[in-house]
Amino acid sequence: MTGRAAALFALSSTAFAVTACGGGKVDRKDLETKISDFVHQQTGERIAVHCPDGVKPDKGTRVTCTTTLSGAETDIGIVFTDKGRFRITSTRLRTG
């Protein structure tokens, strides 16, 4: 893993806000874009992030999104801290 990618692992306290779409669920594309933009700002890498559909942005909801970071499959954990607001809680290389 490059130094730029490793920097992301230490930067997980920034909070973001996402929009909700019909049924009180997260706009998945908005969530993916927010995460991708943050990684780009921190590492200089452009990545495609994939998050699950149907996520409710309720406080305490945890979600794992996936990406390829510096050539390695990576899980990005997020938690919703308030209605529509979330923060990145972890980044973990996939094993196996």
N, C-alpha and C positions, 0 to 999 in steps of 0.2 A: 504494500500500500504506500502511496506517495505521502510526503509530508503534508501536502495540501489536503488530501483526503483524510489523513489522520487528525487534522485540525477540527474537522466536523465532529469527531467523537467527543471533544471537550466542550463543544458549544451547544448546549441543549437547554438553555434557560430563556431564550427569546420566545415571547408569546406572539401569536398570530390570530387574526380573526378571519373566518370564512363565512360565506353566505349559505343560507339554507334554501333548498328548493321545495317543491311540493311535498306535503306530508311531513314536514319538519325534519327532513333529512339533509345531510350535507351535500352541497354541490361538489361532487367528486372531482371534477376538472379544476375547480377553484382550489380545492385542497391540494391536489397534485402540483398545481402551478406554484402555490405559496411555498411548498416544501422545496421544489426544484429551484425557485428563485433564491431561497435562503442558502441552499448548498452552493449555488453559483457565486453568490456574494462572498461566502466563506472560503471556498476552495478554488474558484475560477473554472470549475468544471461544469459543463452543461450535461444534465442528466434527464432521463425520462423516469418519472415516478409513477407507480401504479398502486392505487388505494382501492379498497373494496367498495362496492356499491351499498347503499342502504344504511349508511352510518348516521345515527342520531347524535347531534352535537350537544348532548347533555353532560353536565359536570360529572367527571369521573370516568366517562367512556374512554376506553383504550382501544387503539387501532394500530395494526402493523401494516405499513406500506412497504413496497419493495422497489429496488433500483439496482443498477450496476454502477458502482463507484470505484474508479481507478481499476476497472477490469474485473472487480470482484462483486458477486451477487451479495447484496446488502439489504437487511431489514431495517426500517426506520420506524421506531415506536413513537407514538404520539399519545397524549392524553388531553382531553377537553377539560379546561379549567373553569369554564363558565359557558353559558349558552353561546355557542358559535366561536369561542376562543379556545385555542389549543397551544401546546408547546411540545417540542421534540423532547422526548425523554431518553431515547437510546438509539444508537446505531450499532448494528451487530452484523459481522460477516456471517453469511450462511455457511454451514459446514455440511459436507456430504452431498 
